[in-house]
Amino acid sequence: MAEPTRLQVQICYAAPGLQVLKDVEVEQGCTIQQAIMDSGLLREQPAIDLTVCRVGIFGKLKALDTPLRARDRIEIYRPLIADPKDSRRRRVAHKAQR
């Protein structure tokens, strides 16, 4: 049985008040960056900057040049506005003051 030349993948992006799930068909050997560019998502959501945003597949960080496999879910992560460790320390300190 011959391997398919096209792959089905999904691209996910979320921001406050926005959730985007895009099903995309790409060529075999396509990278994460190529799939995002070809999807049109960057035109629809100009706030996405791939030089700043990290990406992953199913919750695992990946490089933009990672080749895709069938049914991969590409996730685009927004930069953190606060360090989660610092936030937790502040919450613990606040509880201790009560």
N, CA, C and O atoms as CSV, one atom per row, in Angstrom:
chain,resi,resn,atom,element,x,y,z
A,1,MET,N,N,0.845,-1.181,0.000
A,1,MET,CA,C,0.000,0.000,0.000
A,1,MET,C,C,0.892,1.247,0.000
A,1,MET,O,O,1.781,1.369,0.843
A,2,ALA,N,N,0.667,2.144,-0.911
A,2,ALA,CA,C,1.477,3.356,-1.039
A,2,ALA,C,C,1.135,4.340,0.075
A,2,ALA,O,O,-0.011,4.443,0.514
A,3,GLU,N,N,2.169,5.061,0.519
A,3,GLU,CA,C,1.946,6.079,1.540
A,3,GLU,C,C,1.212,7.265,0.922
A,3,GLU,O,O,1.451,7.613,-0.235
A,4,PRO,N,N,0.316,7.887,1.694
A,4,PRO,CA,C,-0.384,9.057,1.160
A,4,PRO,C,C,0.588,10.211,0.931
A,4,PRO,O,O,1.547,10.379,1.684
A,5,THR,N,N,0.339,11.001,-0.105
A,5,THR,CA,C,1.208,12.143,-0.376
A,5,THR,C,C,0.718,13.397,0.345
A,5,THR,O,O,1.437,14.392,0.431
A,6,ARG,N,N,-0.493,13.345,0.855
A,6,ARG,CA,C,-1.051,14.474,1.607
A,6,ARG,C,C,-1.355,14.011,3.025
A,6,ARG,O,O,-1.766,12.871,3.241
A,7,LEU,N,N,-1.149,14.903,3.985
A,7,LEU,CA,C,-1.395,14.593,5.391
A,7,LEU,C,C,-2.468,15.528,5.941
A,7,LEU,O,O,-2.522,16.703,5.576
A,8,GLN,N,N,-3.308,15.010,6.809
A,8,GLN,CA,C,-4.283,15.833,7.524
A,8,GLN,C,C,-3.654,16.212,8.867
A,8,GLN,O,O,-3.226,15.335,9.617
A,9,VAL,N,N,-3.595,17.509,9.173
A,9,VAL,CA,C,-3.113,17.997,10.463
A,9,VAL,C,C,-4.076,19.059,10.964
A,9,VAL,O,O,-4.919,19.552,10.215
A,10,GLN,N,N,-3.943,19.405,12.233
A,10,GLN,CA,C,-4.785,20.459,12.811
A,10,GLN,C,C,-3.880,21.516,13.430
A,10,GLN,O,O,-2.856,21.197,14.035
A,11,ILE,N,N,-4.266,22.767,13.272
A,11,ILE,CA,C,-3.524,23.881,13.861
A,11,ILE,C,C,-4.403,24.529,14.918
A,11,ILE,O,O,-5.560,24.860,14.656
A,12,CYS,N,N,-3.847,24.710,16.121
A,12,CYS,CA,C,-4.590,25.262,17.247
A,12,CYS,C,C,-3.913,26.533,17.749
A,12,CYS,O,O,-2.689,26.608,17.864
A,13,TYR,N,N,-4.742,27.526,18.043
A,13,TYR,CA,C,-4.245,28.767,18.633
A,13,TYR,C,C,-5.347,29.320,19.515
A,13,TYR,O,O,-6.518,29.311,19.134
A,14,ALA,N,N,-4.977,29.802,20.691
A,14,ALA,CA,C,-5.956,30.400,21.590
A,14,ALA,C,C,-5.414,31.703,22.147
A,14,ALA,O,O,-4.225,31.837,22.434
A,15,ALA,N,N,-6.306,32.644,22.290
A,15,ALA,CA,C,-6.012,33.939,22.908
A,15,ALA,C,C,-7.251,34.297,23.721
A,15,ALA,O,O,-8.289,33.656,23.553
A,16,PRO,N,N,-7.178,35.293,24.593
A,16,PRO,CA,C,-8.372,35.664,25.355
A,16,PRO,C,C,-9.558,35.925,24.423
A,16,PRO,O,O,-9.486,36.791,23.550
A,17,GLY,N,N,-10.626,35.189,24.607
A,17,GLY,CA,C,-11.826,35.360,23.799
A,17,GLY,C,C,-11.742,34.764,22.407
A,17,GLY,O,O,-12.606,35.034,21.572
A,18,LEU,N,N,-10.730,33.967,22.138
A,18,LEU,CA,C,-10.546,33.415,20.794
A,18,LEU,C,C,-9.979,32.009,20.869
A,18,LEU,O,O,-9.029,31.748,21.607
A,19,GLN,N,N,-10.570,31.108,20.099
A,19,GLN,CA,C,-10.019,29.761,19.961
A,19,GLN,C,C,-10.106,29.385,18.489
A,19,GLN,O,O,-11.181,29.420,17.891
A,20,VAL,N,N,-8.968,29.025,17.914
A,20,VAL,CA,C,-8.915,28.655,16.498
A,20,VAL,C,C,-8.466,27.207,16.379
A,20,VAL,O,O,-7.420,26.829,16.906
A,21,LEU,N,N,-9.252,26.409,15.694
A,21,LEU,CA,C,-8.903,25.035,15.348
A,21,LEU,C,C,-9.074,24.921,13.839
A,21,LEU,O,O,-10.186,25.028,13.320
A,22,LYS,N,N,-7.975,24.704,13.148
A,22,LYS,CA,C,-8.011,24.648,11.688
A,22,LYS,C,C,-7.527,23.293,11.217
A,22,LYS,O,O,-6.411,22.882,11.537
A,23,ASP,N,N,-8.359,22.597,10.460
A,23,ASP,CA,C,-7.936,21.361,9.824
A,23,ASP,C,C,-7.300,21.722,8.492
A,23,ASP,O,O,-7.882,22.450,7.687
A,24,VAL,N,N,-6.098,21.204,8.270
A,24,VAL,CA,C,-5.316,21.569,7.084
A,24,VAL,C,C,-4.775,20.305,6.433
A,24,VAL,O,O,-4.399,19.351,7.115
A,25,GLU,N,N,-4.740,20.310,5.130
A,25,GLU,CA,C,-4.121,19.221,4.382
A,25,GLU,C,C,-2.806,19.741,3.826
A,25,GLU,O,O,-2.771,20.771,3.154
A,26,VAL,N,N,-1.714,19.018,4.111
A,26,VAL,CA,C,-0.385,19.465,3.699
A,26,VAL,C,C,0.333,18.335,2.966
A,26,VAL,O,O,-0.063,17.172,3.045
A,27,GLU,N,N,1.392,18.699,2.254
A,27,GLU,CA,C,2.218,17.708,1.563
A,27,GLU,C,C,3.024,16.908,2.583
A,27,GLU,O,O,3.412,17.431,3.628
A,28,GLN,N,N,3.268,15.660,2.277
A,28,GLN,CA,C,4.145,14.855,3.119
A,28,GLN,C,C,5.526,15.511,3.145
A,28,GLN,O,O,6.010,15.976,2.113
A,29,GLY,N,N,6.157,15.549,4.312
A,29,GLY,CA,C,7.452,16.206,4.464
A,29,GLY,C,C,7.339,17.666,4.850
A,29,GLY,O,O,8.353,18.331,5.061
A,30,CYS,N,N,6.118,18.177,4.946
A,30,CYS,CA,C,5.865,19.572,5.325
A,30,CYS,C,C,6.313,19.790,6.770
A,30,CYS,O,O,6.181,18.898,7.609
A,31,THR,N,N,6.843,20.981,7.054
A,31,THR,CA,C,7.258,21.325,8.413
A,31,THR,C,C,6.144,22.084,9.138
A,31,THR,O,O,5.164,22.514,8.528
A,32,ILE,N,N,6.316,22.236,10.441
A,32,ILE,CA,C,5.353,22.995,11.233
A,32,ILE,C,C,5.192,24.401,10.656
A,32,ILE,O,O,4.071,24.868,10.457
A,33,GLN,N,N,6.313,25.074,10.388
A,33,GLN,CA,C,6.251,26.442,9.891
A,33,GLN,C,C,5.538,26.511,8.539
A,33,GLN,O,O,4.717,27.403,8.322
A,34,GLN,N,N,5.837,25.589,7.637
A,34,GLN,CA,C,5.173,25.592,6.325
A,34,GLN,C,C,3.669,25.407,6.479
A,34,GLN,O,O,2.888,26.082,5.808
A,35,ALA,N,N,3.259,24.500,7.355
A,35,ALA,CA,C,1.831,24.255,7.556
A,35,ALA,C,C,1.127,25.496,8.090
A,35,ALA,O,O,0.033,25.835,7.640
A,36,ILE,N,N,1.759,26.179,9.057
A,36,ILE,CA,C,1.160,27.392,9.622
A,36,ILE,C,C,1.054,28.465,8.543
A,36,ILE,O,O,0.023,29.126,8.418
A,37,MET,N,N,2.117,28.637,7.767
A,37,MET,CA,C,2.113,29.656,6.706
A,37,MET,C,C,1.037,29.334,5.657
A,37,MET,O,O,0.280,30.216,5.250
A,38,ASP,N,N,0.974,28.079,5.229
A,38,ASP,CA,C,0.016,27.677,4.193
A,38,ASP,C,C,-1.437,27.736,4.664
A,38,ASP,O,O,-2.349,27.856,3.845
A,39,SER,N,N,-1.658,27.651,5.979
A,39,SER,CA,C,-3.021,27.619,6.517
A,39,SER,C,C,-3.738,28.962,6.409
A,39,SER,O,O,-4.968,29.007,6.449
A,40,GLY,N,N,-2.988,30.056,6.272
A,40,GLY,CA,C,-3.594,31.385,6.242
A,40,GLY,C,C,-3.837,31.960,7.628
A,40,GLY,O,O,-4.354,33.070,7.753
A,41,LEU,N,N,-3.474,31.224,8.666
A,41,LEU,CA,C,-3.724,31.677,10.039
A,41,LEU,C,C,-2.983,32.974,10.359
A,41,LEU,O,O,-3.511,33.819,11.082
A,42,LEU,N,N,-1.781,33.142,9.837
A,42,LEU,CA,C,-1.017,34.359,10.132
A,42,LEU,C,C,-1.670,35.603,9.524
A,42,LEU,O,O,-1.547,36.698,10.070
A,43,ARG,N,N,-2.361,35.435,8.399
A,43,ARG,CA,C,-3.102,36.566,7.813
A,43,ARG,C,C,-4.351,36.871,8.636
A,43,ARG,O,O,-4.714,38.033,8.821
A,44,GLU,N,N,-5.007,35.815,9.129
A,44,GLU,CA,C,-6.238,35.995,9.907
A,44,GLU,C,C,-5.960,36.514,11.314
A,44,GLU,O,O,-6.773,37.245,11.879
A,45,GLN,N,N,-4.821,36.141,11.879
A,45,GLN,CA,C,-4.461,36.529,13.250
A,45,GLN,C,C,-3.083,37.198,13.237
A,45,GLN,O,O,-2.090,36.557,13.579
A,46,PRO,N,N,-3.008,38.472,12.850
A,46,PRO,CA,C,-1.704,39.138,12.732
A,46,PRO,C,C,-0.943,39.256,14.052
A,46,PRO,O,O,0.244,39.585,14.044
A,47,ALA,N,N,-1.599,38.994,15.185
A,47,ALA,CA,C,-0.909,39.054,16.479
A,47,ALA,C,C,0.057,37.883,16.651
A,47,ALA,O,O,0.935,37.928,17.513
A,48,ILE,N,N,-0.094,36.845,15.847
A,48,ILE,CA,C,0.800,35.688,15.959
A,48,ILE,C,C,2.128,36.042,15.311
A,48,ILE,O,O,2.180,36.387,14.131
A,49,ASP,N,N,3.198,35.954,16.086
A,49,ASP,CA,C,4.554,36.225,15.602
A,49,ASP,C,C,5.391,34.981,15.867
A,49,ASP,O,O,5.752,34.704,17.011
A,50,LEU,N,N,5.698,34.237,14.820
A,50,LEU,CA,C,6.424,32.981,14.998
A,50,LEU,C,C,7.856,33.180,15.470
A,50,LEU,O,O,8.512,32.212,15.852
A,51,THR,N,N,8.357,34.412,15.455
A,51,THR,CA,C,9.689,34.657,16.005
A,51,THR,C,C,9.636,34.747,17.532
A,51,THR,O,O,10.663,34.641,18.203
A,52,VAL,N,N,8.428,34.945,18.076
A,52,VAL,CA,C,8.240,35.077,19.519
A,52,VAL,C,C,7.477,33.873,20.089
A,52,VAL,O,O,7.843,33.338,21.135
A,53,CYS,N,N,6.432,33.461,19.402
A,53,CYS,CA,C,5.595,32.359,19.880
A,53,CYS,C,C,6.311,31.026,19.707
A,53,CYS,O,O,6.974,30.781,18.699
A,54,ARG,N,N,6.162,30.180,20.703
A,54,ARG,CA,C,6.706,28.824,20.594
A,54,ARG,C,C,5.619,27.932,20.022
A,54,ARG,O,O,4.436,28.269,20.068
A,55,VAL,N,N,6.025,26.804,19.487
A,55,VAL,CA,C,5.077,25.862,18.898
A,55,VAL,C,C,5.332,24.465,19.444
A,55,VAL,O,O,6.410,24.169,19.959
A,56,GLY,N,N,4.327,23.618,19.323
A,56,GLY,CA,C,4.469,22.244,19.765
A,56,GLY,C,C,3.507,21.337,19.031
A,56,GLY,O,O,2.639,21.789,18.284
A,57,ILE,N,N,3.679,20.057,19.258
A,57,ILE,CA,C,2.762,19.053,18.733
A,57,ILE,C,C,2.267,18.257,19.925
A,57,ILE,O,O,3.059,17.657,20.653
A,58,PHE,N,N,0.947,18.251,20.126
A,58,PHE,CA,C,0.326,17.557,21.249
A,58,PHE,C,C,1.000,17.898,22.576
A,58,PHE,O,O,1.280,17.005,23.375
A,59,GLY,N,N,1.264,19.189,22.817
A,59,GLY,CA,C,1.784,19.644,24.099
A,59,GLY,C,C,3.278,19.506,24.297
A,59,GLY,O,O,3.782,19.839,25.369
A,60,LYS,N,N,3.993,19.033,23.315
A,60,LYS,CA,C,5.457,18.917,23.418
A,60,LYS,C,C,6.098,19.966,22.514
A,60,LYS,O,O,5.816,20.020,21.317
A,61,LEU,N,N,6.968,20.801,23.098
A,61,LEU,CA,C,7.612,21.853,22.317
A,61,LEU,C,C,8.408,21.252,21.159
A,61,LEU,O,O,9.089,20.237,21.311
A,62,LYS,N,N,8.305,21.899,20.008
A,62,LYS,CA,C,9.009,21.456,18.803
A,62,LYS,C,C,9.582,22.671,18.092
A,62,LYS,O,O,9.133,23.798,18.302
A,63,ALA,N,N,10.580,22.429,17.249
A,63,ALA,CA,C,11.152,23.485,16.411
A,63,ALA,C,C,10.247,23.692,15.197
A,63,ALA,O,O,9.517,22.788,14.789
A,64,LEU,N,N,10.309,24.893,14.630
A,64,LEU,CA,C,9.492,25.200,13.455
A,64,LEU,C,C,9.819,24.310,12.256
A,64,LEU,O,O,8.975,24.120,11.380
A,65,ASP,N,N,11.037,23.762,12.209
A,65,ASP,CA,C,11.426,22.936,11.065
A,65,ASP,C,C,11.143,21.440,11.280
A,65,ASP,O,O,11.645,20.601,10.532
A,66,THR,N,N,10.345,21.113,12.296
A,66,THR,CA,C,9.983,19.724,12.560
A,66,THR,C,C,9.037,19.216,11.478
A,66,THR,O,O,8.017,19.851,11.210
A,67,PRO,N,N,9.356,18.078,10.849
A,67,PRO,CA,C,8.442,17.521,9.844
A,67,PRO,C,C,7.185,16.964,10.512
A,67,PRO,O,O,7.231,16.465,11.637
A,68,LEU,N,N,6.087,17.057,9.810
A,68,LEU,CA,C,4.797,16.626,10.347
A,68,LEU,C,C,4.478,15.189,9.964
A,68,LEU,O,O,4.978,14.652,8.976
A,69,ARG,N,N,3.622,14.588,10.790
A,69,ARG,CA,C,3.079,13.267,10.498
A,69,ARG,C,C,1.559,13.393,10.443
A,69,ARG,O,O,0.987,14.373,10.920
A,70,ALA,N,N,0.927,12.405,9.865
A,70,ALA,CA,C,-0.536,12.425,9.732
A,70,ALA,C,C,-1.193,12.606,11.096
A,70,ALA,O,O,-0.786,11.990,12.082
A,71,ARG,N,N,-2.205,13.451,11.138
A,71,ARG,CA,C,-3.037,13.735,12.308
A,71,ARG,C,C,-2.312,14.435,13.448
A,71,ARG,O,O,-2.793,14.407,14.581
A,72,ASP,N,N,-1.160,15.066,13.181
A,72,ASP,CA,C,-0.498,15.881,14.207
A,72,ASP,C,C,-1.373,17.085,14.527
A,72,ASP,O,O,-2.075,17.603,13.659
A,73,ARG,N,N,-1.326,17.525,15.782
A,73,ARG,CA,C,-2.007,18.765,16.180
A,73,ARG,C,C,-0.931,19.782,16.527
A,73,ARG,O,O,-0.244,19.655,17.540
A,74,ILE,N,N,-0.795,20.777,15.686
A,74,ILE,CA,C,0.184,21.850,15.881
A,74,ILE,C,C,-0.435,22.876,16.827
A,74,ILE,O,O,-1.544,23.355,16.593
A,75,GLU,N,N,0.281,23.206,17.885
A,75,GLU,CA,C,-0.206,24.194,18.836
A,75,GLU,C,C,0.726,25.393,18.833
A,75,GLU,O,O,1.947,25.246,18.897
A,76,ILE,N,N,0.147,26.568,18.758
A,76,ILE,CA,C,0.919,27.814,18.794
A,76,ILE,C,C,0.695,28.428,20.173
A,76,ILE,O,O,-0.436,28.731,20.555
A,77,TYR,N,N,1.786,28.607,20.914
A,77,TYR,CA,C,1.700,29.100,22.287
A,77,TYR,C,C,2.030,30.590,22.342
A,77,TYR,O,O,3.006,31.047,21.747
A,78,ARG,N,N,1.203,31.331,23.063
A,78,ARG,CA,C,1.478,32.755,23.273
A,78,ARG,C,C,2.567,32.904,24.325
A,78,ARG,O,O,2.691,32.049,25.202
A,79,PRO,N,N,3.359,33.971,24.256
A,79,PRO,CA,C,4.373,34.193,25.295
A,79,PRO,C,C,3.702,34.412,26.654
A,79,PRO,O,O,2.633,35.016,26.736
A,80,LEU,N,N,4.333,33.920,27.703
A,80,LEU,CA,C,3.798,34.122,29.046
A,80,LEU,C,C,3.987,35.578,29.458
A,80,LEU,O,O,5.024,36.184,29.188
A,81,ILE,N,N,2.966,36.130,30.116
A,81,ILE,CA,C,3.101,37.510,30.588
A,81,ILE,C,C,3.636,37.545,32.013
A,81,ILE,O,O,4.094,38.587,32.481
A,82,ALA,N,N,3.578,36.402,32.707
A,82,ALA,CA,C,4.118,36.311,34.069
A,82,ALA,C,C,4.780,34.950,34.232
A,82,ALA,O,O,4.309,33.949,33.691
A,83,ASP,N,N,5.861,34.924,34.971
A,83,ASP,CA,C,6.542,33.662,35.247
A,83,ASP,C,C,5.662,32.835,36.184
A,83,ASP,O,O,5.319,33.311,37.266
A,84,PRO,N,N,5.286,31.612,35.803
A,84,PRO,CA,C,4.402,30.808,36.646
A,84,PRO,C,C,4.970,30.538,38.040
A,84,PRO,O,O,4.213,30.447,39.007
A,85,LYS,N,N,6.285,30.410,38.151
A,85,LYS,CA,C,6.895,30.167,39.470
A,85,LYS,C,C,6.737,31.392,40.363
A,85,LYS,O,O,6.425,31.267,41.547
A,86,ASP,N,N,6.953,32.580,39.790
A,86,ASP,CA,C,6.779,33.807,40.576
A,86,ASP,C,C,5.325,33.979,40.995
A,86,ASP,O,O,5.052,34.380,42.126
A,87,SER,N,N,4.395,33.681,40.101
A,87,SER,CA,C,2.971,33.794,40.414
A,87,SER,C,C,2.601,32.876,41.571
A,87,SER,O,O,1.877,33.278,42.481
A,88,ARG,N,N,3.096,31.646,41.536
A,88,ARG,CA,C,2.804,30.699,42.608
A,88,ARG,C,C,3.395,31.182,43.933
A,88,ARG,O,O,2.742,31.084,44.972
A,89,ARG,N,N,4.614,31.699,43.908
A,89,ARG,CA,C,5.238,32.213,45.138
A,89,ARG,C,C,4.397,33.352,45.740
A,89,ARG,O,O,4.209,33.422,46.955
A,90,ARG,N,N,3.902,34.234,44.877
A,90,ARG,CA,C,3.074,35.349,45.366
A,90,ARG,C,C,1.776,34.830,45.999
A,90,ARG,O,O,1.346,35.342,47.032
A,91,ARG,N,N,1.150,33.812,45.382
A,91,ARG,CA,C,-0.088,33.255,45.934
A,91,ARG,C,C,0.183,32.599,47.293
A,91,ARG,O,O,-0.595,32.764,48.232
A,92,VAL,N,N,1.274,31.865,47.390
A,92,VAL,CA,C,1.607,31.199,48.659
A,92,VAL,C,C,1.900,32.255,49.721
A,92,VAL,O,O,1.435,32.122,50.853
A,93,ALA,N,N,2.649,33.288,49.391
A,93,ALA,CA,C,2.946,34.351,50.355
A,93,ALA,C,C,1.676,35.064,50.787
A,93,ALA,O,O,1.524,35.408,51.959
A,94,HIS,N,N,0.761,35.288,49.849
A,94,HIS,CA,C,-0.504,35.958,50.166
A,94,HIS,C,C,-1.345,35.110,51.125
A,94,HIS,O,O,-1.939,35.645,52.061
A,95,LYS,N,N,-1.398,33.800,50.899
A,95,LYS,CA,C,-2.148,32.908,51.796
A,95,LYS,C,C,-1.531,32.894,53.189
A,95,LYS,O,O,-2.252,32.846,54.186
A,96,ALA,N,N,-0.211,32.935,53.265
A,96,ALA,CA,C,0.478,32.898,54.550
A,96,ALA,C,C,0.185,34.163,55.385
A,96,ALA,O,O,0.247,34.121,56.613
A,97,GLN,N,N,-0.129,35.274,54.720
A,97,GLN,CA,C,-0.392,36.522,55.423
A,97,GLN,C,C,-1.793,36.551,56.024
A,97,GLN,O,O,-2.078,37.390,56.879
A,98,ARG,N,N,-2.652,35.669,55.600
A,98,ARG,CA,C,-4.041,35.696,56.088
A,98,ARG,C,C,-4.161,35.259,57.497
A,98,ARG,O,O,-5.264,35.229,58.043
